[in-house]
Amino acid sequence: MDLLLGIPTDSCRDLREQFLSGMAKLPDLERLVSRIHAGSCKPNDFVRVLEGFEQIQHTMASMKHILHGGSNGGDDSNSNDGLIGRLLTSVPDLSKPLGFWKGAFDRDKATEEGLFWPSRGVDDDFDSRVDAINDIKMELQALLMRQKLELKNRNIKFADINKEPYQLEVPKTVKVVPKDWRQISATASVKRYYFKELDALIRALQEAEEIHSRATHGLTFRFYQRFRADLEAWLQSIHVVAQLDCLASLASLSSSLAEPRCRPVFVPDPDEWSVVEFKELRYPCVDVDDFIPNDIKLGGDEANINLLTGANAAGKSTILRMTCTAVIMAQLGCYVPAASARLTPVDRIMSRLGANDNVFAGQSSFFIELSETKRILAEATPRTLVILDELGRGTSSYDGIAVAEAVLHHIASSIGCIGFFATHYRSLATAEFARHPEVRPRRMQVLVDDVLRHVTFLYKLEDGVAESSFGMHCAAMCGIPTSVVERAEVAAREWERRGELKAGGGDVEEAADPTEAACYNIPLGFLSDVSNVLRGEGDADTVTGHCVKHAVAGH
């Protein structure tokens, strides 16, 4: 990477630019070579393949010239220094195979007409068939010249009319023609004839052309067979170009990253605890001026798992994704969009993000969610980076928080992997895992205006537990009608109060309003019937109606 980045000398940058410009229009050679091997490549694609390898030969020669510091490549001592030099040295010499194909056939005819027309001496069978056709055409021309002399008219010529070739066209000024001639067609000024000798030559020409046409496939096969004789050299060239392309692309990406950017440092000791640490990490696909960087620390002398809470749309998922992207870039050998990066290599990244279902397989979104989680629990190791986002949201609140708690406990206490666990279940951070040594509660920083129901997202990761998910504020910001938001706030308070009553062990008498608290133990359906009867809208003859009437009378 340091060599291709152009960081210590301009020649290194020239090396990368020479490769990228030379390979910019290179076709998919690996796919096309496989078609040639299968015998299904079209002539125009075969021309593209040859031109592609010619471009490879030219580009590799130019890169060797740059790498040798402008010398003619006579001294290969420098070319063996570093990965780039070794790759360039391993490129096979394509001069001999390309020299054969340089004038082997008419490339213009192959490109425009889709036909292979070999040069003279390349294919003896083709040459003999072409010679036979040309001989017959020469006999036809000789016949034409004899008829001009015999009939004493220079305007006699051949004409192809209605797929009937080589009709002898004679002006009507010629009054006498041989009696064995057959008139085929005529106009006001000419008559056209066939006769025995002409018929024989036309038939011979058609047969020769038919044989030549049928043998064209054999010619294509022989061409491809000749190409496969150097298959090892072709494939080796493609392999080297693929590696150089990967390195040049990574270097181009690294050099295009805005500052700060850094070369990642890998912890060499394999027995050390896993760690992923980034300072001022940014998302690589977003402009540096529009993105707020964050510090990431997983493992090492900190907890392995960051339990991430925060408001809706506060940036939790972005933190998760950019961490995974940075780890991938680092392990590919690319520079990272951060001020510093230090990590142990991870053996895999396992994630549970988003929501989707599989209707055709009869699998709900919650089923898919748990299936992906099951795989994480089964395959994750202490070297795995695990990402879990809003686990348990596809079922009821109590079931969801129970699943989330059990999974978090297993990955933090049993597996020992590093990662993020993003959730809206605040109780996980405030109660169950408040003192767990491998779980660090973190949140996305926000500013909240309760009066205007507005949340200002600061997109900054900090320690602590989010006060709330601020779902009502986000609903108002998204344009949900105010009446709906206000009703949702009332319902949210009621559910919260009901949860507090139940959390007290069922002692509803301790509530501020025992009558109101007691209502929470009455089924909602019964309460609805009571409400309708009291308004005079329900059926008083029902069991509920009789109960209400007796209760009112007793009161």
N, C-alpha and C positions, 0 to 999 in steps of 0.2 A: 504493500500500500504506500509506504513512504517513497518508493521509487516512482510509482505511477502518479503520485500526487503532484509531482513536479516541485517538491520542496527541497532537494537542495539545489538542483541545477535546472537551467532552461531546457537542456537536452532531454531531460526526463519528461517534461511537459510536451515537448515536441514529439517524443516517442508515443505518448498517449494520443495526441491529436492526429498523428500520422495513421495510427491504427484505426481510430474511430472514423476518420474521413475515408480511409481506404475500404473499410468494411461496411460503410453505410448502406450501400445498395446490394449487398451480397444476398442471394436468394437462400432459401432453406435447403442447403446442400445435403444435409443428412437425409431429409425426406426424399429429395429428388434422386439421390444415389440409390436409395432403397427401391425406388421405382425402376431405375435402370436395371438393378439386380433382378427384379421381378419381370422385366421385359415389357413394362407398361408405360414407359416414359415416352412422351411425344417428342418429335424432332426439335420443335422450338424450345422445349424445356431442356433438351440435351445441349443445345447451343448455350443456354443460360448456365448450365453446369460448367461447361468448358470455360466460358468467360469468367465465371466465379473463381475457378481454380487459377486462371491466369491472373486475376486480381490479387488472389492470395499470394502467389509467387512474387508479384511486383511489390506488394505491401511488406511482405516479410524481408525482402531484399533491402527496402528502404529503411526498415526498422533496424536491421543489422548494421547498416551504414551509420545511422544515428548513434546506436549503442557503441560502435567502435570509435566514436569521436570524429567521424568524417573520413576514416581510412577506408581502404577498398576491401576490408574484411579479410585481409591476409593473415592477421594475427587474431586467433580465436581465444586468446587467453582471457580477455576481458568479457567475452560473450558468455563464459561459464560462471560469471559472478552473479549470484542472485537467481531468483525464480524466473525472471523475464529472460535473462540470458540463456538459461537452460531450456526454456520452452522454444526460443528462437532456434537454438542449435538442434533441437529434436525435430524441426520441420523437415520432412523428406525433400529431396531434390526432385522437383516436378518438371525439370527441363526436358528430359527425354520423353516421358509420356505426352506432355503438352506439345512437344515438337512434332510428334506423329500426327496429332489431331489438328495442328495449325492449318495445314492445307489438305486435310483428308477428304473434305467434301465442301460443297457450296453452302455456306452458312446463310446467305441471303435467301436461297431457295428453301432451305429448311425452316427458316423463320417465317417467311411470307406464305409459302405454299404447303408447308408441313411435309416435305419430301426430302429424303436423303439422296443427293446426287454426288457420288464419290468422284474425286479427281482421278485423272488417268493414271493407271498403274496401282491404285489402291485395292481394287477388287477385280480379279480377272474375269469372273463370271459376268459381272455387270458390264465390263468393257466389251466382252464378246457379244452380249445381247444388244448393246447399243450399236456395235459395229454392224450386226445383222440388220438392224432397223435402218441405219444410215445407208447400207448397201442397197436395200430395196428402194429407198427414197431417191438414191442416185439413179437407179434403173428407171424409175418413173420420170425423172427429169430428162434422161436420155430418150425415153419414148416420146416425150413431149417435143423435144427438139427434132426428132425424125418426122413427126407428123407435121410440124411447121414447114419442113423442107418439102415433104411429099405433097402437101396441099398448097404450098407456096403462099402462106399467110403467116405473118409474124404475130398476129393478134390472137392466135389460138393459145388457150391457157387452161389450167385446171380450176375447177370451182367446187366448193363443198356446199351442197344444197340439201336441206332437210335430212341431215345425218347421212347423206349419201356422198362420201368423199371422192375426190379426184374424178369428178365428171369432166370429160373433155369438152370444153366450151369452144364452139366453132362459129364464127360470124356467118350470117346468111349470105354474105357476098360469095362464099365458097359454095358453088352450085353442085359439085359432085363430091360425094364421100363414098368410101367402100360400102358394098351392099351388106356385109355382115355386121355393120355397126347398128346398135340399138339406140334409138332416140329415147332419152329419159325425161327431158323437159325442154321447154323452149320459151323464149321471150320474143318481142317484136324484132330484135336485132341479132339474136344468137340462138343456136340449137346446141343441146348437150347430149353427149353420146357415151355409151359403154361398148367395149368390144372384147373379144376373147383374151387377148394378151393383157389388156388393161385390167380385166377382171382377175386374172391370175396374180398380177402384181399387188392389187388391192387386198386380195385374200391373204397373200403371203405377209403383207405389212400388218394386217389386223391380227393374224396369228402371232407374229413376232412381238407386237405390242402387248397382246394378252399374256404371253409367256413372261415378258418383262415385268408386267404389272403384278402377276402372281409371285414372282421371285423377289419383289420389293420387300416383303415381310422377312424373307430369309436374309436379305441384306441388312435390315434393321437388327435382326438377331445377331448376325456376325459382328456388327459394329458394337453392340452392347457386350458381346462376349470379349471383344478386344479391349473394351474399357475395363471389364472386370479383371483382366489380367494384372492391372495395377491397382486393384481394390485396396490393398493394404496401405499403399501410399496415399490414396485419396482419403481414406478414413483417418489415418494418422494426422493428415493436414487439418481435417475438420476438427479432430479432438484438440489439437493445439490451439486452433482459432477459437474454439469454444471456451477454453480456459483463459486465453488472453481477453476475450470479450467479457467474461465474468469479472476479471481483475480490473479491466479498464472501466467497466460500468460502475463497479463499486468505488473506484478511485474518482470517477467523474462525479458520482453522488457525494462522496466525501468532500471533494473540493468545492462543490456547490452549496454545501451547508453553510448557513450564516454563523457568525461568531456569537456566542462561544461554541466551539466544537472541540472534541478531544479524542485522543486515541485511548480506547479502553484498556485498563490494567486488569489482568486476570490473576487471581490469587493462586500461586503455584502449588501450595501444600494441599494434596488431595484429602488429608485427614482433618483439615480445618472445617469448621461449620460453614454451611452455605451462606453466602452473603450476596446481596445485590444493592449497590449504593450508587446513586446518581446525584450530582449537585447541579441545580438549575436545569433540570431536564425539560426539554421542549418536545412538542410533536413535530416530526420531521417534515410533514406535509403542509404545515401552516407557517406563514410568514412570521419572522421573529418579532416584528413590531406589533403583531396582533395577538401574541400568545404570552400568557403569564407562566413563567417557569416554576417548577416545584422541585423540592428535594425529596428523594426516595431513599428509604433505608429499610431493607428487609434482612433479617438474620444478623450474623456476626455478634456484636455485643448488644444488639437490640432484639426485640421480639421477632419471631419468624413471621407472624401473621399480623397484618394491619387490618383491624376491624373498622371499616370505613362507613361512616354515616354522613348524612347531609340532605339538604333539600332536593326536591325534584329539579332536574336540569342544572344542578350545581357543578357538574363536571366530574362526578365519580367514575363514570364509565370511560371518560377520556383519560383519567389517571391510569386506569387499568390497561387500556389499549396502548398508550404511549410507553408504558413500562415494558410490555411484551415486545413492542416494536424495537425499542432500544436494545433489549437483550438479543433479539434476532440479529440486528445490525452489528452488534459487537461480536457475536460469535461467527458471523460471516466474514469478519475481517474489515468491517467498514468503520469509519469514524462515527461518533455518536454526537447528537446535538445537545451537549451538556458541557458544563464547565469542567467536570471530572466524572470518571466512571470507574468503578472498581467492583468486580464480581467474580464469583466462582462459576465455571461452566455449568450450565443446567443440562440435564439429560433430555428434558422435554418441557413443553409448555402445554398445560392442560387447562382448558377454560370451560366455563358454563355461563354463557352470555345470551341475552335476548330471549325471545319466546317464539316458538314455532311448533306446528303439529304435523302429523302425517295422516291425512284423512284416509288414504287408500289402505294404509296398514292398520287403521283403527286405533291410532295412538294419539292421545290428547297432548296438549302442550305440557301439562304436568307430568304425564308419562315420559315424554321426551326429556324433560328437565331432570327427572329422577334417574333415567337411563344414563344420561351423560354424567350425572353425579356418581352413579355406581361405578362407572368406568374409572373415574378419577380416584375413588376410594380403593379400587382394586389395583391400579397400575402406578399410582404416584409413589415416588421415593423421596428420601431426604434431599436429593439433588433436583427435584422437580419444582418448577414455578407454577403454582396453582392460582387460577383466577375464578372466583365464584361471585356472580353478580345477582343479587336479589333472589337467592334461593328460597323456595317455599311460597312464592307469590301466587302459584297456580292452584292453591287449595284454600281451605278456611284459615282464618288467622291463627287459631290455636294449633292446628295441624302444621301450618307453615312454620311457625316459630319453633315448634318442637323439632321438626326436621332440620331446620337451620341450626338449632343449638346442638343437636346430636352430630351433625356433619362437621361443624366447626370444632367441636371437642375432639373428634377423631383425627382430623388433619393436624390440629395443634398439639395433641397429646400423644397420639400413637404413630402417625406417619412422620412428623417432624419436618415437613416441607416448608418452603417459604411461599408467600403469596399475599393476595388481597382477598378479603371477604367483605363485599359491599352489601349493605342491607338497610332497610327502613325499620327494622325491629330494634328500637333503641334499648329495649330491656336486655338484649344480649350484651351490650357494652356497660350498662349501668348495674346489672345484677349478676347474671350467670358468669360472665368473663371479666368482671371488674378487676379481679386480682390475679388473673391467670398470667404466669410469667412469659408465655409465648404468644400472647395476644395484646396488641397495642391499639387502644382506641384512638381513631383519628377522624377528622371531619373536614368538610369543605366549608370555608369561611364565607359568611353571608352577612348582609345588613338588612334588617327587617323593619318595615313600616306597617304596623298593625292597623293604623287608621286607614291608610290608602290600600291596604292589602297588597303591598308591593315588596318584592324581594330583590335586592341588588346582589348579584352573584360576583364575588371577588375571585373565585377560581383559585384560591390559595389553600393548600393542604396544611393543616395544623393539628396539634394534639387536642384530644378532647372528644366529647360526644355531642352530636347535634341536638339542639333543643327540640327540634321537631322536623318533620319532613315538609311542613308548610304547603301542604297540598291545596288548601283553600286559597292561599295567596297565588299559587301557580295557576289555579283554575281561573281566578279573577284576571290575572295577567294574560291568559289565553283567550279572554273574551267571553267566558261563561256568564250568562245573565246574573245580575246581582241578586235577584230573588232566589235563584237556585243556590248560589254560593252561601247566602245567609241561612237558607234552610239546611244546607250541608253542615254549616258550623254548629247549628243547634243540634243536629243529629249526632255530630261528633262529640259534643259535650255530654249528651245523654249516654252515648256508648261508653265514654270515658268514666262517667259517674257510675254506670252500671258495673263496669269492670272493677272499680274501687270497692263497691258494695260486696261483690262476689269475692274479691280478694280478701275481705275482712272475715271470711269463714262463715258467711251466711247470717251474721248477726245484724239483720236489717234494722233492729230496734235502735242501734247506735247511730243511725242516720239522723240528719237534722230534721227531716220531715218523715216520720215513720209511716204515715199514710201513703206518701209518695213512694217510699222505699218498698212498702209491701206490694205495690202494684207491679214491681218487677218480677214477683213470683207468680203473677197471673198470666196465663197464656194470652198472646196477642189476639188470637181469634175470639176468645171470650170477651176481651176488652172491646173489640170491634162491635160485637153483638150488643153489648151493654150500651155503647155509644149510640147505636142506631135506635134501640128501643127508647132511650131517654129522649131522643129527638123526634120520636113518633114515626120513624121511617121503617122500623123493623117489624117482624111478626111477633106479636105478644103471646101467641099460642105455643111458641117453641119452649123448650126446657129453660133456655136462657131467659126468655121473656117472663116465665112464671117466677123464676128465682129473683129477677129484678123487682117484680111487683111485690113479692113478699118482703124483700129487703126494704123497699120504700115504705111499705105499710108498717113494718116493724119499727122503722126509724121515726 
